[in-house]
Amino acid sequence: MNELTLRDFLSVPYLVEAETVDAGEGRWVRRASYPELPECTVESPTIEDTLERLERRRVERILEMLGEGGRPPVPRPPLPDSDPEGVVGRLGFGPDVVALLDRSGTDLSSRLAASCGPG
């Protein structure tokens, strides 16, 4: 198999887990995670905000792992009809991230460690 690119890693369909959690004192929060992606859990008062934050965390975590020279897990093949450009743009990542979408994971580790990150 060819080496995966950032576009490929951002197109992997991870499983999502979501729940409502008692935060105490009559407050409830929504918690969501990608359990297959380490350190990818968020909480927020609304499910809409939680899912938006989770998607941003997924992109950040993949960039972090590649920047550290690691390889994000790939439990399923990347989806061919996903839209990584649209996702990173909607989430506020800069054009520098879009410019890296077709770079291999190996090539990215040195580039991301030196410069680029979220937005």
C-alpha positions in Angstrom: 0.0 0.0 0.0 1.2 3.5 -0.8 2.1 5.8 2.1 -0.9 7.7 3.4 -1.2 11.5 3.0 -2.7 14.0 5.3 -5.8 14.0 3.1 -6.0 10.2 3.7 -5.7 10.5 7.4 -8.3 13.2 7.5 -10.7 11.0 5.5 -10.6 8.0 7.9 -14.1 7.3 9.2 -13.6 7.0 13.0 -16.3 5.8 15.3 -18.0 8.5 17.4 -19.2 8.0 21.0 -21.4 10.6 22.5 -23.2 10.9 25.9 -24.8 13.3 28.3 -22.9 13.6 31.6 -24.0 15.0 34.9 -21.5 17.9 35.6 -22.9 18.5 39.1 -25.1 21.2 40.6 -27.9 20.5 38.1 -25.6 21.0 35.0 -25.3 18.6 32.2 -22.7 18.5 29.4 -22.4 16.6 26.2 -19.2 14.5 25.9 -18.1 13.1 22.6 -15.0 11.2 21.5 -13.3 9.3 18.8 -12.2 6.4 20.9 -10.0 5.0 18.2 -8.0 8.2 18.1 -5.9 8.8 21.3 -6.6 12.0 23.3 -9.7 12.9 21.2 -12.5 13.7 23.7 -14.4 17.0 24.2 -17.3 18.3 26.3 -19.6 21.2 25.8 -23.1 22.3 26.9 -24.7 21.6 23.5 -24.4 18.6 21.2 -23.8 20.9 18.2 -20.9 22.6 19.8 -19.6 19.3 21.1 -19.5 17.8 17.7 -17.9 20.9 16.1 -15.2 20.8 18.8 -14.7 17.1 18.4 -14.1 17.5 14.7 -11.6 20.3 15.3 -9.9 18.1 18.0 -9.7 15.2 15.5 -7.8 17.4 12.9 -5.6 18.8 15.6 -4.8 15.4 17.0 -3.9 14.0 13.6 -1.6 17.0 12.9 0.0 16.5 16.3 0.6 12.8 15.8 2.1 13.4 12.3 4.2 16.3 13.7 5.6 14.0 16.4 6.6 11.5 13.7 3.8 9.1 14.7 1.1 7.5 12.6 -2.6 8.1 13.4 -4.6 4.8 13.6 -6.4 3.7 10.5 -9.1 1.3 11.6 -10.9 1.6 8.3 -9.8 2.8 4.8 -10.1 6.5 4.0 -13.4 7.5 2.4 -12.9 8.6 -1.2 -15.8 11.1 -1.1 -14.7 13.0 2.0 -13.9 16.7 1.8 -10.7 17.5 3.9 -10.4 21.0 2.3 -13.9 21.9 3.3 -13.4 20.5 6.8 -10.2 22.3 7.6 -11.5 25.5 6.0 -14.7 25.4 8.0 -12.9 24.7 11.2 -10.6 27.8 10.7 -7.3 26.1 9.9 -5.1 28.2 7.7 -4.2 27.7 4.1 -0.9 26.3 5.2 -2.8 23.1 6.4 -4.7 22.9 3.1 -1.3 23.1 1.2 -0.2 20.0 3.1 -3.1 17.8 2.3 -1.3 15.8 -0.4 2.0 15.4 1.6 2.9 11.9 2.9 2.9 11.3 6.7 6.7 10.9 6.6 7.2 14.2 4.7 4.8 15.9 7.2 6.6 15.0 10.4 9.5 17.4 9.7 7.3 20.1 8.2 4.7 20.1 11.0 7.2 19.9 13.8 8.9 23.0 12.4 6.0 25.2 11.5 2.4 24.5 11.0 -0.5 23.8 13.2 -4.1 25.0 13.6 -4.8 28.3 12.4 
